[in-house]
Amino acid sequence: MTSLPDPNAAVSQRLESFVAVQRAQTRGLGDEAAQFLDSAASVLDGGKRLRARFLAAGWAAARGSSATPGDDVTGVAAALEIFHAAALVHDDLVDNSDTRRGRPSAHRALESRHAALSWRGDADAFGRAAAILLGDLLISWSDDLLEESIVDNPHAGDVRRQYSLMRRDVTIGQFLDVAEEAASVTAPDSEHAERARRVASYKSARYSVQQPLLIGAALGGADDGQRAGLARFGHAVGLAFQLRDDVLGVFGDAAVTGKPSGDDLREGKRTVLIARTREAVYPERRAALDALLGDRSLDAAQIAAAQRMIVDSGALAEVEAEIAALEVEADAALADTPIDPVVITALRTLGEAAIRRKS
């Protein structure tokens, strides 16, 4: 074998079968409940399945490229994708995002359904309330599928601990992200980049790459040396992944990313990219940038002006250089790690795809 099997098809099938069981178990609760489950199924559809891929690679790092993943690996990968869907639902709600993957975000879709059915009350409030509950349902489903999948795995306790750590870290990271938008006015300018990097570590690096790898490694019974190498690799790739996300959030093509260009500016995201820009420009230009951040009504001309400021300040080039350095760091982390060479090649390919993506 020269590469690892792609888990996407198996994970998608596992999600479909799990949702089918949920539908059967809630049949008889009425049209509203059925529509609610339709919403849950909708947010599980699509995406890159990045976390499932890294989880499968973490398992292969422990077991070797010749081993065939079983239902436990597929099930836990699917559980992780359900949790990710829950995080996206809540994240879009917190950020007031209207779109996700080129479609209406969950709370906007639920709002539209309220209006289409001519229900009583405020459609926006209904959509937001229903989205909170939708995210909660998905978290519950994630737990259920996790437990169902590891019931016979000899490392179940270790898997639970890693999964719990992931959930804790990303929740704290999400709060730090929200808090940073508010606290940035009191934090010294010199600290903004490091504070933004802390958010990136907890909200994305650990959650998107490092912990999926370590959950997979736990499933496979990895040794300490394998886990240490995977942890170093995963954190470097995860940070680069988030820095790339920050760049795409300002400069990405809406037709490719599925979100409006400059959306991070409208949402007021205090990213490393923004922090580097603020460090590099004169106070009056810094004030002009601050005035744009978080303005939901920014037009194309204002977005373009902010983009020019970021480029002219050198911040974009600086962040691109940091991404490149993290890619080198990730590659070096695997050099002395006792992992099957085929798996190492697969990990490097996955890391490169995550770091150099366009969406």
C-alpha positions in Angstrom: 0.0 0.0 0.0 1.4 3.4 -1.0 -1.4 5.6 0.6 -4.1 5.4 3.2 -7.7 4.7 2.4 -9.9 7.8 2.1 -12.4 7.6 5.0 -14.9 10.1 3.5 -17.3 7.6 1.9 -17.5 5.4 4.9 -18.0 8.3 7.3 -20.8 9.8 5.1 -22.5 6.4 5.0 -22.2 6.1 8.8 -23.7 9.5 9.3 -26.6 8.6 7.0 -27.3 5.4 8.9 -27.1 7.2 12.2 -29.5 9.9 11.1 -31.9 7.3 9.8 -32.0 5.6 13.2 -32.7 9.0 14.8 -35.5 9.7 12.4 -37.1 6.3 13.2 -36.8 6.8 16.9 -38.5 10.2 16.8 -41.2 9.2 14.3 -44.6 10.2 15.6 -43.5 13.5 17.2 -45.1 15.5 14.4 -44.0 17.5 11.4 -42.1 20.1 13.4 -39.8 17.5 14.9 -39.3 15.9 11.5 -38.3 19.3 10.1 -35.9 19.8 12.9 -34.2 16.5 12.1 -34.1 17.6 8.5 -32.1 20.7 9.6 -29.7 18.5 11.5 -29.2 16.2 8.5 -28.7 19.3 6.3 -25.8 20.7 8.3 -24.1 17.2 8.3 -24.0 17.3 4.5 -20.9 18.4 2.7 -17.6 19.8 4.0 -14.1 18.6 3.6 -14.2 16.0 6.4 -10.8 17.3 7.5 -11.1 16.1 11.0 -12.2 12.6 10.0 -9.2 12.4 7.7 -6.8 13.4 10.5 -8.4 11.0 12.9 -8.0 8.1 10.5 -4.4 9.1 9.9 -3.8 9.2 13.7 -5.2 5.7 14.0 -3.0 4.5 11.1 0.0 6.1 12.8 -0.5 3.7 15.7 -1.5 0.6 13.7 0.5 0.9 10.4 -0.5 1.5 6.8 -1.4 -2.2 6.2 -4.1 -2.3 8.9 -7.7 -1.9 7.9 -9.8 0.5 10.0 -12.9 -1.0 11.5 -16.3 0.3 12.5 -14.9 1.9 15.6 -12.6 4.3 13.6 -15.4 5.1 11.1 -17.9 5.7 13.9 -15.7 8.0 16.0 -14.7 9.9 12.9 -18.4 10.4 12.1 -19.0 11.5 15.7 -16.3 14.1 15.3 -17.9 15.4 12.2 -21.2 15.7 14.0 -19.5 17.7 16.8 -17.9 19.9 14.1 -21.4 20.5 12.6 -22.6 21.6 16.1 -19.7 23.9 16.5 -20.4 25.5 13.1 -24.1 26.1 13.9 -23.2 27.8 17.1 -20.2 29.7 15.6 -22.4 31.1 12.8 -24.9 32.2 15.4 -22.3 33.9 17.5 -20.8 35.6 14.5 -24.1 36.5 12.9 -23.0 34.8 9.7 -25.6 34.5 7.0 -23.9 31.8 4.9 -22.1 28.6 5.3 -20.6 26.5 2.4 -22.5 28.7 0.0 -25.9 28.1 1.6 -27.8 29.9 4.3 -26.4 29.3 7.8 -28.5 27.1 10.0 -30.2 30.0 12.0 -31.0 31.8 8.7 -32.5 28.6 7.2 -34.6 28.0 10.3 -35.7 31.7 10.2 -36.7 31.3 6.5 -38.7 28.2 7.4 -40.6 30.1 10.1 -41.5 32.8 7.6 -42.4 30.3 4.9 -44.9 28.6 7.2 -46.4 31.9 8.3 -45.8 31.1 11.9 -46.5 33.6 14.7 -43.8 35.7 16.2 -40.4 37.1 15.2 -38.8 34.8 12.5 -35.2 36.0 13.4 -35.7 35.2 17.1 -37.1 31.8 16.2 -34.2 31.0 14.0 -31.6 31.9 16.6 -33.4 30.0 19.4 -33.9 26.9 17.1 -30.2 27.0 16.1 -29.1 26.9 19.7 -31.2 23.8 20.2 -30.0 22.4 16.9 -26.4 22.7 18.0 -27.3 21.1 21.3 -29.0 18.2 19.6 -25.9 17.6 17.4 -23.6 17.6 20.5 -25.9 15.0 22.0 -25.7 12.9 18.8 -22.0 13.2 18.8 -21.8 11.8 22.3 -24.2 9.0 21.5 -22.3 7.9 18.3 -19.0 8.1 20.1 -20.1 5.8 22.9 -21.8 3.4 20.4 -18.6 3.2 18.4 -16.1 2.5 21.2 -18.1 0.1 23.2 -15.7 -2.8 22.3 -12.5 -0.8 21.9 -9.9 -1.7 24.5 -8.8 2.0 24.6 -12.2 3.5 25.1 -11.3 5.4 28.3 -8.4 7.0 26.6 -10.5 7.9 23.6 -13.1 9.6 25.9 -10.4 11.6 27.6 -9.0 12.9 24.3 -12.5 13.7 23.0 -13.3 15.5 26.2 -10.1 17.5 26.0 -11.0 18.5 22.4 -14.4 19.7 23.5 -13.1 21.7 26.4 -10.4 23.4 24.4 -12.5 24.4 21.5 -15.3 25.8 23.8 -12.7 27.9 25.7 -11.2 28.9 22.3 -14.6 30.1 21.1 -15.1 32.2 24.2 -11.6 33.7 23.9 -12.4 34.6 20.3 -15.6 36.4 21.4 -13.8 38.0 24.4 -11.0 39.3 22.2 -13.3 41.4 20.1 -14.5 43.1 23.3 -11.2 43.1 25.2 -9.0 44.4 22.4 -9.8 48.0 23.3 -8.1 47.6 26.7 -5.2 45.2 25.8 -2.0 46.9 24.8 -1.4 46.9 21.0 1.9 45.0 21.5 -0.1 42.1 22.9 -2.7 41.7 20.2 -0.8 39.3 18.0 0.1 36.9 20.8 -3.5 37.1 22.1 -4.8 36.3 18.6 -2.4 33.4 18.4 -3.7 32.0 21.7 -7.2 32.1 20.2 -6.0 30.3 17.1 -4.3 27.6 19.2 -7.4 26.8 21.2 -10.2 27.5 18.8 -8.6 25.9 15.8 -5.2 24.3 15.9 -6.0 21.8 18.7 -9.5 21.2 17.6 -9.1 21.0 13.8 -5.9 18.9 13.6 -4.0 18.1 16.8 -6.9 16.5 18.8 -8.4 14.5 15.9 -4.9 13.0 15.3 -4.6 12.2 19.0 -8.1 10.8 19.3 -7.3 8.5 16.4 -4.0 7.6 18.0 -5.8 6.7 21.2 -8.2 4.5 19.3 -5.2 2.6 17.8 -3.3 2.3 21.1 -0.4 4.6 20.0 2.7 4.7 22.2 4.1 7.9 23.8 6.7 8.6 21.1 4.0 8.4 18.4 1.7 10.7 20.3 4.4 13.2 21.0 5.3 13.5 17.3 1.7 13.7 16.2 1.0 16.4 18.8 3.8 18.6 17.5 2.9 18.0 13.9 -0.8 18.6 14.6 -0.3 21.8 16.5 2.0 23.3 13.8 -0.4 22.3 11.0 -3.4 23.5 13.0 -1.9 26.9 13.6 -1.0 27.3 9.9 -4.5 26.1 9.0 -6.0 28.9 11.1 -3.7 31.5 9.8 -4.7 30.5 6.3 -8.3 30.8 7.4 -7.6 34.3 8.6 -6.1 35.2 5.2 -9.1 33.7 3.3 -11.5 35.5 5.7 -10.2 38.8 4.3 -9.0 37.9 0.8 -10.9 34.7 -0.1 -13.0 34.4 -3.3 -16.6 34.1 -2.2 -17.3 31.7 -5.1 -14.7 29.3 -3.6 -15.0 29.9 0.1 -18.8 30.0 0.2 -18.7 33.1 2.4 -18.6 36.8 1.3 -15.2 38.3 0.7 -14.0 40.3 3.7 -16.4 38.6 6.0 -13.9 38.6 8.9 -13.7 42.4 8.6 -17.4 42.7 8.9 -17.4 40.4 11.9 -14.6 42.3 13.6 -12.3 39.3 13.9 -9.2 40.2 15.8 -6.9 37.8 14.0 -3.1 37.6 13.8 -3.3 39.2 10.4 -5.2 42.2 11.8 -2.9 42.4 14.8 0.2 42.5 12.5 -1.4 45.2 10.4 -2.2 47.4 13.4 1.4 47.0 14.7 2.8 48.2 11.3 0.7 51.2 10.5 0.7 54.8 11.9 -1.9 55.6 14.6 -4.3 57.4 12.3 -4.4 54.5 9.9 -4.8 52.1 12.8 -7.8 54.1 13.9 -9.2 54.0 10.4 -8.9 50.2 10.4 -10.4 49.9 13.8 -13.4 51.9 12.6 -14.0 49.4 9.8 -13.7 46.3 11.9 -17.1 44.9 13.0 -19.1 47.2 10.7 -21.7 44.8 9.2 -22.5 47.3 6.5 -19.0 47.5 4.9 -19.3 47.8 1.1 -16.9 46.5 -1.6 -14.9 49.8 -1.7 -14.3 49.7 2.1 -13.3 46.1 2.0 -10.9 46.9 -0.8 -9.4 49.8 1.2 -8.8 47.5 4.2 -7.3 44.9 2.0 -4.9 47.4 0.5 -3.9 48.6 4.0 -3.2 45.0 5.1 -1.0 44.3 2.0 0.8 47.7 2.1 1.6 47.2 5.8 3.5 44.0 5.1 1.2 42.1 7.4 0.0 39.7 4.7 3.6 38.8 3.7 4.5 38.4 7.3 1.6 36.0 8.0 2.4 34.0 4.8 6.0 33.7 6.0 4.7 32.4 9.4 2.5 29.8 7.6 5.6 28.6 5.6 7.6 28.4 8.8 4.9 26.3 10.5 4.8 24.0 7.5 8.5 23.4 7.9 8.1 22.9 11.7 5.3 20.3 11.0 7.5 18.4 8.6 10.4 18.3 11.1 8.1 17.0 13.8 7.6 13.8 11.9 11.3 13.2 11.1 12.1 11.3 14.2 8.7 9.9 15.1 8.3 6.1 15.0 5.6 5.9 12.4 5.2 3.9 9.3 6.8 5.9 6.4 3.6 5.5 4.3 1.6 7.1 7.1 4.2 9.9 7.4 3.8 10.6 3.7 0.0 10.6 4.1 0.2 13.0 7.1 2.4 15.4 5.1 0.0 15.3 2.2 -2.9 16.0 4.5 -1.0 18.8 6.2 -0.1 20.4 2.9 -3.7 20.3 1.7 -5.0 21.9 5.0 -2.4 24.7 4.9 -2.5 25.5 1.2 -6.2 25.3 0.7 -8.3 28.0 -1.2 -11.5 27.5 0.8 
